[in-house]
Amino acid sequence: MIGMGLWRRYVAFWNEREGPESLALVRITFAAALIGNLLEQLLAGIVLELYAQPERGGIFPLEYPDTPLSLFRWLTPTPLVVWVLFWGQLLAAILLMVGLFTRPAALVCFVIQITLTQRMRIWAFGGDFVFCVFLYLMVLAPCGAAWGLDARRRGQARADVPCWPRRLMIFQLTIIYVTTGLMKIGSTWSFMESWSALYLALNLPGIARWQGDWAAWVYPLTQVGTFVSKWWEITFFMVALNMRLRRRVAEGKKYGPLRRVLARWDLRVPYIVLGLLFHISLTILLDLGFFSVVMVCLYPCLFQPNEARRVLEWCAGRLFRRAPSGSTPASPARPAQPDLQ
Amino acid sequence: MSTIPTPATAPIWRQHFVAIFVTAHILCVLISARPGPPGGTVTSAELNHPEVKAELESSVGWLHRHIPWRETEEEMMRDLLAVVQTYNRITGAAMDRVRPYLEIAGGEQHWHMFGGTPPRFPLLMIVEVKPEKERGFVLFQDLNWGTKESSAMNFRHRKVHENMHVGESLEVWDAYARYWARHWNEEHPDRPAERVRLSFTRLHTPSAEQVRQGESDRKPEKGLQIYEWKRP
């Protein structure tokens, strides 16, 4: 009976509902990052080099795709096919950003991303895989429920959406950071070799934007950077834990001293600020393409619907001097309480 | 106004379905994202790689000095490798079970981006070309810092070099050499490429203290992993 009760609570947790604004904001920022990633390839003039057959402008021979979703199981990467896929994904990403035919657009983006990432396996960076896993979640999530042309066509935004897609996004973001942090077990990431990992990274030819001798003169700073980035990543799960505890406290749950301390401050603020500093520093110091951009564009999944609403209204006010179309009016049925996960 | 999430409104069967699906998804992702060596294996060739050797000497040496559960570092290394191989075998078997789902759900979760150790001995690719009717090779691409070629190169080429160093097929090396031959021919239509030589140069990153004392020589070791392509 205890097991059944726990299961019912577990089912209820995943099926809770919330305002659609957070998902809408992630959809917009993530689609913008995808568009940026495609434009970078276009402007660098490497689209055919990455994807086409060697004798038709590409570089590497086609390997038979592992993934069942790859369109290159049935299509040959001729220049025409490559350009159709490329422009198709760009168009779908634009539709995803403006929230028109949102779910089909997310599906098209996802399938083409899988196809292209698999084709350019030898070229692929972490950022390409981030696009793949989050586009899958975009397909599952009702991202077009607000702040998009789909919502405008319906006449109004949906009052609420399930919480689980956004919670899966938070889980996935946490997994990326925590796993990356756990992999930093090398001695240069610890006192064993005096936290020298960042210094070494700044001395990687090609990846580091400048010859790394300068880093020797700010070595203590690089040591601090090594320590902070490693432990910021490993402890990123604290954000989700803190969100959960603060929500339970707001509901009136009484906790012991440890969990009370953990729930006392909103840990999203320091983690997001550190994350922004981390990714801005990476982008300035190292040439890693769109990795940092896509990661930062996922941060809105950490915002609560009312916070996302404020962000979007502020942006829309700046851009259009009025509130965004299809925005959700605060539901009168919802009580005015702290908005917590 | 702000809100706490409201209770579910979906039919009961659908609520249970969502909970089961989400749980299965989380389990698959957790299994796939488990920490482990890139590729999931530890071979003797990998253990003899200069980067791996330096890392093991440093970390096992430290363990031996502070927690010496065996007489020698070599014995401790064997113990640790046995643990790693067992861990890889068990987690690898779990991974085989979840791979079919992950192939549909956007791929496996290899977040090695900034995991691992930045190389102490970074590698540079060098491209040399022997033009037709000329006697020797000329340097075409020196991908060290500050060179024109390096600045012009898209960041994705660095990933290609990394993968080629770790062990891509000869077909890949051949295709990459052909790519540089085409580039050479576009830039030098009067001196078409007859041969292309790809190789790596290994640098040694000096310590911060050495650099501050004016010893910033990176002691390049040239001519590693040479591959030569000849025009058919």
HADDOCK unambig.tbl for C-alpha pairs under 7 A between the chains (distance, minus, plus):
assign (segid A and resid 11 and name CA) (segid B and resid 15 and name CA) 6.30 0.50 0.50
assign (segid A and resid 11 and name CA) (segid B and resid 16 and name CA) 6.08 0.50 0.50
assign (segid A and resid 11 and name CA) (segid B and resid 19 and name CA) 5.29 0.50 0.50
assign (segid A and resid 12 and name CA) (segid B and resid 8 and name CA) 6.61 0.50 0.50
assign (segid A and resid 14 and name CA) (segid B and resid 19 and name CA) 6.06 0.50 0.50
assign (segid A and resid 15 and name CA) (segid B and resid 8 and name CA) 5.04 0.50 0.50
assign (segid A and resid 15 and name CA) (segid B and resid 15 and name CA) 6.04 0.50 0.50
assign (segid A and resid 16 and name CA) (segid B and resid 5 and name CA) 5.83 0.50 0.50
assign (segid A and resid 16 and name CA) (segid B and resid 6 and name CA) 5.55 0.50 0.50
assign (segid A and resid 16 and name CA) (segid B and resid 7 and name CA) 4.73 0.50 0.50
assign (segid A and resid 16 and name CA) (segid B and resid 8 and name CA) 4.74 0.50 0.50
assign (segid A and resid 17 and name CA) (segid B and resid 5 and name CA) 5.21 0.50 0.50
assign (segid A and resid 17 and name CA) (segid B and resid 6 and name CA) 5.04 0.50 0.50
assign (segid A and resid 17 and name CA) (segid B and resid 7 and name CA) 6.14 0.50 0.50
assign (segid A and resid 17 and name CA) (segid B and resid 8 and name CA) 6.03 0.50 0.50
assign (segid A and resid 18 and name CA) (segid B and resid 5 and name CA) 4.77 0.50 0.50
assign (segid A and resid 18 and name CA) (segid B and resid 6 and name CA) 6.27 0.50 0.50
assign (segid A and resid 59 and name CA) (segid B and resid 175 and name CA) 6.03 0.50 0.50
assign (segid A and resid 59 and name CA) (segid B and resid 176 and name CA) 6.47 0.50 0.50
assign (segid A and resid 59 and name CA) (segid B and resid 179 and name CA) 6.01 0.50 0.50
assign (segid A and resid 60 and name CA) (segid B and resid 172 and name CA) 6.27 0.50 0.50
assign (segid A and resid 60 and name CA) (segid B and resid 175 and name CA) 5.58 0.50 0.50
assign (segid A and resid 67 and name CA) (segid B and resid 103 and name CA) 5.31 0.50 0.50
assign (segid A and resid 67 and name CA) (segid B and resid 104 and name CA) 6.95 0.50 0.50
assign (segid A and resid 68 and name CA) (segid B and resid 103 and name CA) 6.99 0.50 0.50
assign (segid A and resid 68 and name CA) (segid B and resid 104 and name CA) 6.87 0.50 0.50
assign (segid A and resid 69 and name CA) (segid B and resid 104 and name CA) 6.54 0.50 0.50
assign (segid A and resid 114 and name CA) (segid B and resid 106 and name CA) 6.56 0.50 0.50
assign (segid A and resid 122 and name CA) (segid B and resid 160 and name CA) 5.57 0.50 0.50
assign (segid A and resid 122 and name CA) (segid B and resid 163 and name CA) 6.57 0.50 0.50
assign (segid A and resid 123 and name CA) (segid B and resid 156 and name CA) 5.43 0.50 0.50
assign (segid A and resid 123 and name CA) (segid B and resid 157 and name CA) 6.78 0.50 0.50
assign (segid A and resid 123 and name CA) (segid B and resid 159 and name CA) 5.63 0.50 0.50
assign (segid A and resid 123 and name CA) (segid B and resid 160 and name CA) 5.40 0.50 0.50
assign (segid A and resid 126 and name CA) (segid B and resid 111 and name CA) 6.70 0.50 0.50
assign (segid A and resid 126 and name CA) (segid B and resid 113 and name CA) 5.57 0.50 0.50
assign (segid A and resid 132 and name CA) (segid B and resid 106 and name CA) 4.84 0.50 0.50
assign (segid A and resid 133 and name CA) (segid B and resid 105 and name CA) 6.73 0.50 0.50
assign (segid A and resid 133 and name CA) (segid B and resid 106 and name CA) 4.69 0.50 0.50
assign (segid A and resid 133 and name CA) (segid B and resid 107 and name CA) 6.96 0.50 0.50
assign (segid A and resid 136 and name CA) (segid B and resid 105 and name CA) 5.93 0.50 0.50
assign (segid A and resid 136 and name CA) (segid B and resid 106 and name CA) 6.09 0.50 0.50
assign (segid A and resid 176 and name CA) (segid B and resid 111 and name CA) 6.17 0.50 0.50
assign (segid A and resid 179 and name CA) (segid B and resid 33 and name CA) 6.59 0.50 0.50
assign (segid A and resid 179 and name CA) (segid B and resid 35 and name CA) 6.49 0.50 0.50
assign (segid A and resid 179 and name CA) (segid B and resid 111 and name CA) 6.54 0.50 0.50
assign (segid A and resid 180 and name CA) (segid B and resid 111 and name CA) 5.66 0.50 0.50
assign (segid A and resid 180 and name CA) (segid B and resid 112 and name CA) 6.12 0.50 0.50
assign (segid A and resid 180 and name CA) (segid B and resid 113 and name CA) 6.90 0.50 0.50
assign (segid A and resid 180 and name CA) (segid B and resid 114 and name CA) 6.18 0.50 0.50
assign (segid A and resid 180 and name CA) (segid B and resid 115 and name CA) 4.94 0.50 0.50
assign (segid A and resid 181 and name CA) (segid B and resid 115 and name CA) 6.44 0.50 0.50
assign (segid A and resid 182 and name CA) (segid B and resid 35 and name CA) 6.75 0.50 0.50
assign (segid A and resid 183 and name CA) (segid B and resid 35 and name CA) 6.15 0.50 0.50
assign (segid A and resid 183 and name CA) (segid B and resid 115 and name CA) 4.44 0.50 0.50
assign (segid A and resid 183 and name CA) (segid B and resid 116 and name CA) 5.36 0.50 0.50
assign (segid A and resid 184 and name CA) (segid B and resid 115 and name CA) 4.86 0.50 0.50
assign (segid A and resid 184 and name CA) (segid B and resid 116 and name CA) 4.99 0.50 0.50
assign (segid A and resid 184 and name CA) (segid B and resid 117 and name CA) 6.69 0.50 0.50
assign (segid A and resid 185 and name CA) (segid B and resid 116 and name CA) 6.69 0.50 0.50
assign (segid A and resid 186 and name CA) (segid B and resid 55 and name CA) 6.81 0.50 0.50
assign (segid A and resid 186 and name CA) (segid B and resid 116 and name CA) 6.04 0.50 0.50
assign (segid A and resid 186 and name CA) (segid B and resid 117 and name CA) 5.43 0.50 0.50
assign (segid A and resid 187 and name CA) (segid B and resid 55 and name CA) 6.72 0.50 0.50
assign (segid A and resid 187 and name CA) (segid B and resid 58 and name CA) 6.78 0.50 0.50
assign (segid A and resid 187 and name CA) (segid B and resid 59 and name CA) 5.79 0.50 0.50
assign (segid A and resid 188 and name CA) (segid B and resid 117 and name CA) 6.74 0.50 0.50
assign (segid A and resid 197 and name CA) (segid B and resid 117 and name CA) 6.70 0.50 0.50
assign (segid A and resid 197 and name CA) (segid B and resid 118 and name CA) 6.06 0.50 0.50
assign (segid A and resid 200 and name CA) (segid B and resid 118 and name CA) 5.87 0.50 0.50
assign (segid A and resid 200 and name CA) (segid B and resid 119 and name CA) 6.81 0.50 0.50
assign (segid A and resid 200 and name CA) (segid B and resid 120 and name CA) 6.41 0.50 0.50
assign (segid A and resid 201 and name CA) (segid B and resid 118 and name CA) 5.38 0.50 0.50
assign (segid A and resid 203 and name CA) (segid B and resid 205 and name CA) 6.83 0.50 0.50
assign (segid A and resid 204 and name CA) (segid B and resid 122 and name CA) 6.04 0.50 0.50
assign (segid A and resid 205 and name CA) (segid B and resid 144 and name CA) 5.88 0.50 0.50
assign (segid A and resid 205 and name CA) (segid B and resid 145 and name CA) 5.61 0.50 0.50
assign (segid A and resid 206 and name CA) (segid B and resid 144 and name CA) 6.77 0.50 0.50
assign (segid A and resid 206 and name CA) (segid B and resid 145 and name CA) 6.23 0.50 0.50
assign (segid A and resid 206 and name CA) (segid B and resid 150 and name CA) 6.65 0.50 0.50
assign (segid A and resid 210 and name CA) (segid B and resid 145 and name CA) 6.74 0.50 0.50
assign (segid A and resid 211 and name CA) (segid B and resid 145 and name CA) 5.90 0.50 0.50
assign (segid A and resid 213 and name CA) (segid B and resid 211 and name CA) 6.55 0.50 0.50
assign (segid A and resid 216 and name CA) (segid B and resid 208 and name CA) 4.27 0.50 0.50
assign (segid A and resid 216 and name CA) (segid B and resid 209 and name CA) 6.99 0.50 0.50
assign (segid A and resid 216 and name CA) (segid B and resid 211 and name CA) 6.26 0.50 0.50
assign (segid A and resid 216 and name CA) (segid B and resid 212 and name CA) 6.41 0.50 0.50
assign (segid A and resid 217 and name CA) (segid B and resid 212 and name CA) 6.90 0.50 0.50
assign (segid A and resid 219 and name CA) (segid B and resid 208 and name CA) 6.63 0.50 0.50
assign (segid A and resid 287 and name CA) (segid B and resid 155 and name CA) 6.33 0.50 0.50
assign (segid A and resid 288 and name CA) (segid B and resid 155 and name CA) 6.53 0.50 0.50
assign (segid A and resid 289 and name CA) (segid B and resid 155 and name CA) 6.61 0.50 0.50
assign (segid A and resid 306 and name CA) (segid B and resid 1 and name CA) 6.93 0.50 0.50
assign (segid A and resid 306 and name CA) (segid B and resid 2 and name CA) 5.43 0.50 0.50
assign (segid A and resid 330 and name CA) (segid B and resid 1 and name CA) 6.42 0.50 0.50
assign (segid A and resid 334 and name CA) (segid B and resid 3 and name CA) 6.11 0.50 0.50
assign (segid A and resid 335 and name CA) (segid B and resid 3 and name CA) 6.17 0.50 0.50
assign (segid A and resid 336 and name CA) (segid B and resid 1 and name CA) 5.55 0.50 0.50
assign (segid A and resid 336 and name CA) (segid B and resid 2 and name CA) 5.54 0.50 0.50
assign (segid A and resid 336 and name CA) (segid B and resid 3 and name CA) 6.01 0.50 0.50
assign (segid A and resid 337 and name CA) (segid B and resid 2 and name CA) 5.75 0.50 0.50
assign (segid A and resid 337 and name CA) (segid B and resid 3 and name CA) 5.30 0.50 0.50
assign (segid A and resid 337 and name CA) (segid B and resid 4 and name CA) 6.64 0.50 0.50
assign (segid A and resid 338 and name CA) (segid B and resid 2 and name CA) 5.86 0.50 0.50
assign (segid A and resid 338 and name CA) (segid B and resid 3 and name CA) 6.03 0.50 0.50
assign (segid A and resid 338 and name CA) (segid B and resid 4 and name CA) 6.71 0.50 0.50
assign (segid A and resid 339 and name CA) (segid B and resid 2 and name CA) 4.92 0.50 0.50
assign (segid A and resid 339 and name CA) (segid B and resid 3 and name CA) 4.44 0.50 0.50
assign (segid A and resid 339 and name CA) (segid B and resid 4 and name CA) 4.95 0.50 0.50
assign (segid A and resid 340 and name CA) (segid B and resid 4 and name CA) 5.59 0.50 0.50
